[in-house]
Amino acid sequence: MVGRARSRGRTVFIVAAAAVHLGCVVLGALHVDPQKAGGLGGVIAYHGALSGAGSGYNFFAPAVSALPWARFQVTDANGAAHAEVLESGANQEADLRVRSILSLFLQAEDEALRRSLVASWAGKLFARHPGAKSVVVRLETCDLPSMQQYREGRRPAWDLLYQAKVVPQSRVPAARQRNGGAP
C-alpha cells in the first residue's frame, strides 16, 4: 500500500511539473514577462531562461533571418583543395558559440573588426593544416522559400554574403615580389 501511494504521489508531482512547464511555455509564446509578478515571477522567468520555455519560439517567425554559415576551402602546397568548417560537432554549445561569432561578423560595420575575425578563422584553419597555401573564407545563408514559393517551384539556395582569400604572412612578401610590389 505504501509503495502504491508513493508511486501515485510521484505521478502527481510529474504531472504538476509538466503542467507548470507548459504554462511557462505558453507565457513565453505570448511574450508575457513573468518578472513583473514579483518573487514567483522571478522563479518562473529563471526556469524559462534555463529550459528555453521563455524563448517565445520566435525561430518560427517569418521575419527571423537564416543563420550564417562559414565555409572554408583550404588549398595545400600541391594545389589540392578541400572543404572545412569551424564547428567541431563535439557539442552543441560550442557550435552555437561559433554561430554567434558568425552573426557578430554580419552585424559589424567596422571593416577592421571583420578583417580581424576572418584572419582569426583562417588562422585556426592554418593551425589545423600547417602546410596550407591559402584559405578561402565564405559566409553564406540559406535562402528558404515560403511554402507558396516552394509550390511555385522555387527551391532553397545559398546566398553568398562575404568571401575572402587569406594567405599566410610568410607567403605575402614572395607574392608581392612576383607581382612587382603590388599587394
Salt bridges, closest charged atoms under 4 A:
GLU84 OE1 - ARG128 NH1 2.97
GLU84 OE2 - HIS129 NE2 2.73
GLU87 OE2 - ARG99 NH2 3.07
GLU140 OE1 - ARG71 NE 2.35
GLU140 OE2 - ARG138 NH2 2.71
ASP143 OD2 - ARG154 NH2 2.31
